[in-house]
């Protein structure tokens, strides 16, 4: 399913995944100011322009324990969001995945394709066995997508996030390499 292309780019049908570039600063900064995306990911702080500049420089390279990809529309070359494999543990062959899509781009299949591409990269290229994620219970759209991709529910961290005057549960999910392969067949 995954096609690893030169210069750490993964090519999909409607999107490409690529490492960050300094030219992504404005789009990425605007993305981090999106209140709905921040709410859905549990982000509760503001970022300075200097922090974003430093962060983009950091994630423009693959690190031993993480790889951050920008999600780019193939049609418009527009920045759509990010998808990240973090806490990569090559000994135990597992990692965590997270994704954030700008709200103006939701519901168009970008997130599903980005997740499938990065799962393929994780299982096929990095030889991972298990990839986990966490999602807040108030994000049923994301939960539905993760279930459709093949993620299994593992548990709940009750009252994990305090936001907007109330506590929210965090749902833990994962997918194993053989589960992903069965879905891809």
C-alpha positions, 0 to 999 in steps of 0.5 A, spaced: 500 500 500 505 504 501 510 507 496 516 510 499 518 515 494 525 519 494 527 524 499 522 522 504 515 523 501 510 518 501 505 518 495 498 517 495 492 518 491 489 524 493 495 527 498 502 526 499 506 526 505 513 529 506 517 532 511 516 539 513 520 545 510 521 552 512 516 554 507 511 551 511 511 556 516 505 560 515 500 554 513 503 550 519 502 557 524 495 558 521 493 551 522 495 551 530 491 557 531 484 553 528 480 553 535 476 547 532 482 542 530 485 544 537 479 542 541 479 536 537 486 534 539 486 537 546 491 542 545 490 548 550 496 552 549 498 558 544 504 557 540 509 563 539 512 564 532 519 562 534 516 556 537 513 554 531 520 556 527 524 552 531 519 546 531 519 546 523 526 546 523 526 540 528 521 536 524 524 537 518 528 531 519 527 524 521 529 522 528 530 515 531 524 515 535 519 519 531 517 521 524 513 527 522 509 528 515 506 534 512 499 532 509 499 536 502 494 536 497 496 533 490 491 537 486 493 544 490 500 543 493 496 545 499 498 544 506 492 540 509 495 537 516 500 533 519 500 525 521 506 523 526 509 516 528 512 518 535 515 514 540 518 509 535 520 503 539 524 498 534 526 493 540 518 492 541 516 494 534 511 499 536 509 506 536 504 511 537 500 515 531 497 522 531 493 526 526 490 533 525 487 535 519 485 543 518 477 543 519 476 546 512 479 539 510 475 534 514 470 530 511 474 529 504 478 523 505 485 526 506 485 523 514 483 516 512 488 516 506 494 519 510 493 514 516 493 508 511 499 511 508 503 512 514 501 505 517 503 502 511 510 506 512 510 504 519 509 496 518 512 495 511 518 500 512 519 501 519 518 493 521 513 495 526 508 490 529 503 495 533 501 502 532 497 505 537 493 512 538 489 516 543 482 520 541 478 523 546 471 521 546 468 527 544 471 526 537 466 521 534 468 522 527 475 520 528 473 514 532 469 512 526 475 513 521 480 509 526 475 503 527 474 503 519 481 503 518 482 497 523 484 500 530 481 496 536 479 499 542 484 497 548 481 501 554 479 508 556 483 513 561 477 516 564 477 524 565 483 525 562 482 532 559 479 538 563 477 542 557 471 547 557 469 546 564 468 539 564 472 532 564 473 528 558 475 521 557 481 518 552 480 512 548 486 508 547 486 504 540 491 500 536 492 496 530 497 490 529 501 489 523 497 483 521 490 486 522 492 492 517 495 487 512 488 483 512 484 490 511 489 492 505 488 485 501 
